[in-house]
Amino acid sequence: MPHKIHPHLQNLKQSATLAINKYCGELETSGKTIFRFGLGQSPFPVPDSIVSSLEGNAYRKDYLPVEGLYALRQAVAEFHQKIDKTDFEPEGIMIGPGSKELVFTLQLAMEGSTLIPSPCWVSYGPQGQIVHREIHYIQTQYENNWRLLPDQLESAIHSIESPHMLILNYPGNPDGGTYTPEELSALAAVCRKNDVLVLSDEIYGRMHHQGDHISIARYYPEGTIVSSGLSKWCGAGGWRLGHFAFPRELYGLKNVVASISSETFSCVSTPIQYAAVQAYTDYKTVDEYLIHSRRLLSIVGSYCANSLAKAGVRVRAPSGAFYLFPDFENFREKLTERGITNSPTLCEQLLQDTGVALLSGSEFGRDATELNARLAYINFDGRKALKISRKIPTDKTMTIDDIIPVCANLIEAIERIIKWLQAY
Ligand SMILES: Cc1ncc(COP(=O)(O)O)c(C=O)c1O
């Protein structure tokens, strides 16, 4: 029987982040030493009390309501009220198998098109392609710290017919940058004036290196859906638990997302939801864990950014998450002499020559002719690094020298990139 695939899906590739991980694994199997800066996964273990809670709840076997366990929805709403100073209620919380699935379902449910400042996370665009949704990238610039400017947003809104949704991700993947309260307030004003819904992807909110994350929902509560989950701040990407927080004004939309979900994933794994209650209520454990995670990420991120910047690479120091978005434009002439004129070739050649895996900027909504890439500075031993950090009082300065034994691999990878550039 001939199998027919929808024409618009025929060239769909596997998500770039998962593909690079697989490719690196294959290269390792063939005997090559690989420095993995490709996949964006937390280096830290899930806190013990949360793992114990999962163990203790493993026996639970019944389905849960599609929106999620009520106690978890309550805990998540309280978390947003307490930490983000936003006004979400348990009824507005929807639990999903990772926030990725919820973003997909929202794009499926909504009419109109999606505006996305680029560079942006790899999956927003392909998800739009799958559900036949129009995607409009707004190109931000290195000179503006990769920030979306209110004027840019305003003109993008007026250049297309129905921009019903803006996806804003901060601290951001792939650039590690975030927005100031003034910047968020100015963007919120443009969205309110033009009736644009904001999907605020705050999956890295708790990984703001200074713990100063602010949500745009504070300035545009009636039009913002906040997206987050356990994957990044809790080191639990493989647990697959994310959530959306809807304001009262958007409960109609939430109900549609829940109805679609009831026909697809039914509910998130029950033991995981019970363990997530622990993650969202054990503030003492989580606060301590986050203090050290943030401290370590800030040290490692600054080390990578400063080393590359000293070597002439254009790169912004990170404010949060675990990414940098280096731009090798200053090396264009030398790279061109070696036949490297775009970001996919840049990453392929760097991997072949040095074993360092970066993800090409073209995967993040940038033109392939630009010479940029994402670097996820996560290939260090997070468990051992946490142990070291816990021994150094938090009022004492800690530097990269304190963790050299657990991140030698990462330091070597940065040195390899620099030598590779200088060899040209
Ligand atoms: C910006 C951003 N949003 C959403 C996600 C999806 O996270 P999850 O589905 O694990 O909640 C990721 C994961 O890499 C991400 O980087």
The ligand as an ORCA input file, in Angstrom:
! r2SCAN-3c Opt
* xyz 0 1
  C      13.459     28.042     25.320
  C      12.916     26.696     25.588
  N      11.590     26.548     25.716
  C      11.036     25.351     25.935
  C      11.827     24.221     26.064
  C      11.126     22.892     26.292
  O      11.318     22.427     27.554
  P      10.484     21.195     28.125
  O       9.636     20.653     27.040
  O      11.502     20.234     28.588
  O       9.654     21.783     29.252
  C      13.212     24.319     25.949
  C      14.053     23.115     26.026
  O      15.170     23.049     25.603
  C      13.774     25.591     25.715
  O      15.099     25.764     25.608
*
